[in-house]
Amino acid sequence: MKLTALMSAVLAAASLASPLAVQAQKVLKYAHFQPAAADQPKHAAALAMKEHVERATNGSVKVEIYPAGQFGKDQPTMEGLKLGTLEMAVAHDGAIATVHKPIGVLGIPFLYENHEHAWRVYDSAWLKGFSDDMVRKTGIRMLSVADNGVRHFTNSLRPIQTPADMKGMKMRIQPSPVYKTLVESLGASASAIPWAELPTALQQKVVDGQENGVTNILAASLFQHQKFATLDGHVYSVHAYMVNERFYQGLSAAERRAVDEGVQKASAIHRKMTADQDKNAKAILEKNGMQVYVPTAAQVGEFRRLAQPPVRAWAEAEIGKAYVDDLFKAIEATK
């Protein structure tokens, strides 16, 4: 009888301890698309996030990093985040659009005066409003926005100094009506080609040029097939830090605070590393053999005059005027 009573007490204690054990270590699976190298902004940021969260929660939240697209490409990663099979992801606007189309407003060209202006917008009340809308519609919360590089035009034919120089060019774009509208407004033809196929398409002259940030130009060695670069900075491309809402609300207040703080630390590292490349784009691309042209303010104004209105009109029609108006109000308020 004594043995039976002892076993009952042990089992009762175990049944009480089990929920505590589950609560004691929550696993946050964290996916991103860059290689697992310290010189990659997404991965350096992820390592900082992991260190902060695990230390600040005394190990009650364990962060597991899955780099280099281990959870799949754009849509599978975003679907995993939506369903909760993945707790956190850092993804570009094209990937986010597979589950939340309104992110496309950030593809409107020539929105900001510089990096710092963009960051003020993304750190303003605009983010909370956009994130709250995204939570309601997808179950995904956007915690911060960092850099995916300012996008520029490159090509193999001739220097692009004004929009007139783009007439007749075949320009690769990512599969997106935003970029199709942008490129065609400047007189070039747009060809949607997946990222993985881009180097071959440039090498085989399927297209004459493309548009990307310095980080991506270097990552895929696009300079091998592109002689000319024009630093027009037409789109401030983003990476957003997102978390599954059920997981986020299942954290204690202290754990949520640790995650929020960890994301802010990660985002700051991510922004600085990418912006440092953007701000040294001319020297970096020239070092890799490209001829680089920096448009004057008047020339950039001409690109903006032709490209922004049709893309903004597309966004108002296809995404919603309210989303566009909210963004432009934040842009004006943070100048």
Order of alpha helices (4+ residues) and beta strands (2+ residues): alpha-beta-alpha-beta-alpha-beta-alpha-alpha-alpha-beta-beta-alpha-beta-alpha-beta-alpha-beta-alpha-alpha-alpha-beta-alpha-alpha
